């Protein structure tokens, strides 16, 4: 599994560098599928869900909460 984590980590680093430098075509709106047995990649377009509570046309979630808030835990307790 170490090799797979390395491959995915490198892909994430490349995508981050492209965003930072403003070069190339990003992966927003796509899902990359990697088959390590066949050493193949597939790029699949995914559509935005217009009913999504976070990013849809009538989004109801306006801010993100922390892990502690989600689990009703207090920091330091």
N, C-alpha and C positions, 0 to 999 in steps of 0.2 A: 504493500500500500504506500510505502514511502515514495516510490517513483511516481505514482499517480498524483499524490499531493504536490510533488515538485512540478509536474507538468501543469497542473491547474494553477499553482502559485505563479509560475512564469506567465501564463496567459493573463492572469489578473494584473500582474505588474505591467505587462505590455499595454493593456487597456487603460490602466491608470496613467501611464506616461503619455499615451495618445491624448487623453483628456487634458492633462496638465499642459502639454505643449500645443494643443489645439491643432493636431495633425491627424490625417487618416480618417477613416470612417468608423464611428463608434458602434457598439453593440446594442444600443438602446432600441428596444422593440424587437429584439431577437434573442433566441435561446440557442446556445451552442451545445451540441451533444458530442461527446468524445467517447469513442469505442477504443479502449486501450488494447483489446485483443486483436483487432483488425488494424489498429493505428489509423482510424478514419475520423473525420470531423463532419458534422452536419450543422448547418445554420438554418434555424426554423424561425419564420416570422411569427410573432405573437401579437394579437390585437389587444388593445386597451379595452377593459370592460367599462362601458358607459355607466353601469350601476355600481361601480366600486365605491365604497364609502371613503376611501382615502384619496383616490385620484380621478374619480368619475366626474361626469358633468354636474352632478348635484352632490358633491362631496360633503359629508357630515363630520368627518374627522379633520380638525383644523390644526392640531398640534400633536406631537409625539410625546409619550410619557416614558419615564425611566423604568428600569426593571423593578426597582423597589416599589414604585407606584403601582405597577401592574400586579405585583404580588402582595400588595398591601403590607410591605415591610418598611421599617424605618432604618435609615442608615445609622450605623453606630450602636444599634441595640442588640 
